[in-house]
Amino acid sequence: MTIRPILTVPNPILKQISKPVEAVTDEIRALMDDMLETMYAAPGIGLAAVQIGEPINVIVMDLAREGEAPQPRYFVNPEILEDVETVQPYDEGCLSIPDVYETVERPERVKITYLDYNGERVTEWAEGLYAVCIQHEMDHLKGIVFLDHLSRLKRQRAIKKVVKAEKLKAAS
Protein backbone atom coordinates (compact mmCIF):
# COMPACT_ATOMS: atom_id res chain seq x y z
CA MET A 1 0.00 0.00 0.00
CA THR A 2 1.13 3.50 -0.83
CA ILE A 3 0.33 6.84 0.74
CA ARG A 4 -0.56 9.18 -2.12
CA PRO A 5 -0.46 12.99 -2.21
CA ILE A 6 -3.85 14.61 -1.59
CA LEU A 7 -4.78 17.41 -3.99
CA THR A 8 -5.90 20.70 -2.47
CA VAL A 9 -8.08 23.54 -3.75
CA PRO A 10 -7.84 25.23 -6.19
CA ASN A 11 -6.38 22.25 -8.13
CA PRO A 12 -8.57 21.92 -11.27
CA ILE A 13 -8.61 18.10 -11.05
CA LEU A 14 -10.90 18.45 -8.02
CA LYS A 15 -13.51 20.02 -10.33
CA GLN A 16 -13.51 17.07 -12.74
CA ILE A 17 -16.54 14.81 -12.88
CA SER A 18 -15.47 11.27 -12.05
CA LYS A 19 -16.16 8.38 -14.40
CA PRO A 20 -17.96 5.14 -13.52
CA VAL A 21 -15.90 2.04 -12.80
CA GLU A 22 -16.50 -0.91 -15.15
CA ALA A 23 -15.85 -3.60 -12.52
CA VAL A 24 -14.21 -4.03 -9.13
CA THR A 25 -10.88 -5.53 -10.18
CA ASP A 26 -7.62 -6.21 -8.33
CA GLU A 27 -6.40 -2.85 -9.69
CA ILE A 28 -9.42 -1.04 -8.19
CA ARG A 29 -8.97 -2.88 -4.88
CA ALA A 30 -5.28 -1.84 -4.82
CA LEU A 31 -6.35 1.76 -5.43
CA MET A 32 -8.87 1.51 -2.57
CA ASP A 33 -6.15 0.09 -0.28
CA ASP A 34 -3.88 3.04 -1.17
CA MET A 35 -6.75 5.46 -0.62
CA LEU A 36 -7.49 4.01 2.82
CA GLU A 37 -3.82 4.19 3.81
CA THR A 38 -3.67 7.80 2.54
CA MET A 39 -6.85 8.74 4.43
CA TYR A 40 -5.61 7.22 7.70
CA ALA A 41 -2.24 8.99 7.37
CA ALA A 42 -3.85 12.39 6.72
CA PRO A 43 -5.83 11.72 9.09
CA GLY A 44 -9.40 11.78 7.78
CA ILE A 45 -12.66 9.84 7.75
CA GLY A 46 -13.42 9.83 4.01
CA LEU A 47 -11.60 10.16 0.70
CA ALA A 48 -12.72 10.18 -2.92
CA ALA A 49 -10.37 8.89 -5.63
CA VAL A 50 -10.38 12.26 -7.41
CA GLN A 51 -8.70 13.76 -4.33
CA ILE A 52 -5.59 11.74 -5.18
CA GLY A 53 -5.82 12.54 -8.88
CA GLU A 54 -7.89 9.52 -9.99
CA PRO A 55 -11.23 10.87 -11.30
CA ILE A 56 -13.21 7.63 -11.00
CA ASN A 57 -16.26 6.80 -8.87
CA VAL A 58 -14.50 5.32 -5.84
CA ILE A 59 -14.74 6.38 -2.18
CA VAL A 60 -13.28 4.99 1.04
CA MET A 61 -14.46 5.84 4.52
CA ASP A 62 -13.93 4.86 8.16
CA LEU A 63 -16.15 6.40 10.81
CA ALA A 64 -14.70 4.45 13.76
CA ARG A 65 -14.11 6.68 16.76
CA GLU A 66 -10.71 7.02 18.37
CA GLY A 67 -9.89 3.87 20.30
CA GLU A 68 -12.27 1.70 18.26
CA ALA A 69 -11.07 -0.93 15.82
CA PRO A 70 -10.91 0.35 12.22
CA GLN A 71 -14.12 -0.10 10.23
CA PRO A 72 -13.11 0.58 6.62
CA ARG A 73 -15.87 0.95 4.04
CA TYR A 74 -15.53 0.96 0.27
CA PHE A 75 -17.92 2.49 -2.26
CA VAL A 76 -17.65 1.95 -6.02
CA ASN A 77 -20.13 3.78 -8.27
CA PRO A 78 -22.22 5.03 -5.33
CA GLU A 79 -25.62 6.55 -6.05
CA ILE A 80 -28.23 8.23 -3.90
CA LEU A 81 -31.57 6.58 -4.58
CA GLU A 82 -33.66 8.60 -2.16
CA ASP A 83 -33.30 11.24 0.51
CA VAL A 84 -35.48 12.86 3.15
CA GLU A 85 -36.57 16.50 3.23
CA THR A 86 -35.25 17.04 6.75
CA VAL A 87 -31.74 18.52 6.71
CA GLN A 88 -29.09 18.63 9.38
CA PRO A 89 -26.32 21.17 9.76
CA TYR A 90 -22.85 19.75 10.25
CA ASP A 91 -19.42 21.36 10.58
CA GLU A 92 -17.57 19.83 7.66
CA GLY A 93 -13.89 19.71 6.89
CA CYS A 94 -12.04 18.19 3.96
CA LEU A 95 -8.59 16.74 3.33
CA SER A 96 -8.46 18.82 0.11
CA ILE A 97 -9.22 21.98 2.10
CA PRO A 98 -6.96 21.62 5.15
CA ASP A 99 -7.78 23.48 8.38
CA VAL A 100 -11.07 24.90 7.08
CA TYR A 101 -14.35 23.96 8.74
CA GLU A 102 -17.76 25.38 7.84
CA THR A 103 -21.37 24.43 8.48
CA VAL A 104 -23.17 22.75 5.59
CA GLU A 105 -26.76 21.51 5.59
CA ARG A 106 -27.52 18.16 3.98
CA PRO A 107 -30.38 15.65 4.08
CA GLU A 108 -30.19 13.77 7.39
CA ARG A 109 -30.93 10.38 5.75
CA VAL A 110 -30.14 9.04 2.30
CA LYS A 111 -30.73 5.68 0.66
CA ILE A 112 -27.61 4.67 -1.24
CA THR A 113 -26.50 1.85 -3.49
CA TYR A 114 -22.92 0.94 -4.41
CA LEU A 115 -20.51 -1.89 -5.09
CA ASP A 116 -18.37 -2.94 -2.11
CA TYR A 117 -14.72 -4.07 -2.01
CA ASN A 118 -15.69 -7.44 -3.49
CA GLY A 119 -17.92 -5.99 -6.20
CA GLU A 120 -21.12 -6.98 -4.39
CA ARG A 121 -24.14 -4.65 -4.72
CA VAL A 122 -25.19 -3.02 -1.41
CA THR A 123 -28.29 -0.88 -0.87
CA GLU A 124 -28.84 0.76 2.51
CA TRP A 125 -29.95 3.85 4.37
CA ALA A 126 -27.27 6.16 5.75
CA GLU A 127 -27.99 8.60 8.57
CA GLY A 128 -26.13 10.88 10.96
CA LEU A 129 -22.42 11.29 10.32
CA TYR A 130 -22.54 8.45 7.77
CA ALA A 131 -25.13 10.37 5.70
CA VAL A 132 -23.11 13.58 5.90
CA CYS A 133 -19.85 11.88 4.96
CA ILE A 134 -21.20 9.86 2.03
CA GLN A 135 -22.90 12.96 0.57
CA HIS A 136 -19.70 15.00 1.04
CA GLU A 137 -17.59 12.35 -0.71
CA MET A 138 -20.16 11.82 -3.47
CA ASP A 139 -20.03 15.58 -4.13
CA HIS A 140 -16.32 15.11 -4.91
CA LEU A 141 -17.29 12.62 -7.63
CA LYS A 142 -19.36 15.40 -9.24
CA GLY A 143 -16.53 17.97 -9.06
CA ILE A 144 -18.03 19.68 -6.02
CA VAL A 145 -16.16 20.55 -2.82
CA PHE A 146 -18.00 21.52 0.35
CA LEU A 147 -16.95 25.15 -0.17
CA ASP A 148 -19.32 25.20 -3.16
CA HIS A 149 -22.19 25.06 -0.64
CA LEU A 150 -21.03 28.31 1.00
CA SER A 151 -21.30 31.99 0.12
CA ARG A 152 -18.79 33.31 -2.40
CA LEU A 153 -17.03 35.36 0.28
CA LYS A 154 -16.54 32.38 2.63
CA ARG A 155 -15.40 30.25 -0.32
CA GLN A 156 -12.81 32.83 -1.47
CA ARG A 157 -11.48 33.28 2.08
CA ALA A 158 -11.07 29.54 2.53
CA ILE A 159 -9.25 29.09 -0.79
CA LYS A 160 -6.87 31.96 0.03
CA LYS A 161 -6.14 30.35 3.40
CA VAL A 162 -5.31 26.99 1.78
CA VAL A 163 -3.15 28.56 -0.96
CA LYS A 164 -1.22 30.59 1.63
CA ALA A 165 -0.66 27.51 3.82
CA GLU A 166 0.53 25.49 0.80
CA LYS A 167 3.01 28.24 -0.13
CA LEU A 168 4.36 28.33 3.42
CA LYS A 169 4.68 24.53 3.45
CA ALA A 170 6.52 24.56 0.10
CA ALA A 171 8.90 27.28 1.31
CA SER A 172 9.93 25.36 4.45
Rosetta blueprint (number, residue, H / E / L):
1 M L
2 T L
3 I L
4 R L
5 P L
6 I L
7 L L
8 T L
9 V L
10 P L
11 N L
12 P H
13 I H
14 L H
15 K H
16 Q L
17 I L
18 S L
19 K E
20 P L
21 V L
22 E L
23 A L
24 V L
25 T L
26 D H
27 E H
28 I H
29 R H
30 A H
31 L H
32 M H
33 D H
34 D H
35 M H
36 L H
37 E H
38 T H
39 M H
40 Y H
41 A H
42 A L
43 P L
44 G L
45 I L
46 G E
47 L E
48 A E
49 A H
50 V H
51 Q H
52 I H
53 G L
54 E L
55 P L
56 I E
57 N L
58 V E
59 I E
60 V E
61 M E
62 D L
63 L L
64 A L
65 R L
66 E L
67 G L
68 E L
69 A L
70 P L
71 Q L
72 P L
73 R E
74 Y E
75 F E
76 V E
77 N E
78 P E
79 E E
80 I E
81 L E
82 E E
83 D E
84 V L
85 E L
86 T L
87 V E
88 Q E
89 P E
90 Y E
91 D E
92 E E
93 G E
94 C E
95 L L
96 S L
97 I E
98 P E
99 D E
100 V E
101 Y E
102 E E
103 T E
104 V E
105 E E
106 R E
107 P E
108 E L
109 R E
110 V E
111 K E
112 I E
113 T E
114 Y E
115 L E
116 D L
117 Y L
118 N L
119 G L
120 E L
121 R E
122 V E
123 T E
124 E E
125 W E
126 A E
127 E E
128 G L
129 L H
130 Y H
131 A H
132 V H
133 C H
134 I H
135 Q H
136 H H
137 E H
138 M H
139 D H
140 H H
141 L H
142 K L
143 G L
144 I L
145 V L
146 F H
147 L H
148 D H
149 H H
150 L L
151 S L
152 R H
153 L H
154 K H
155 R H
156 Q H
157 R H
158 A H
159 I H
160 K H
161 K H
162 V H
163 V H
164 K H
165 A H
166 E H
167 K H
168 L H
169 K H
170 A H
171 A H
172 S L
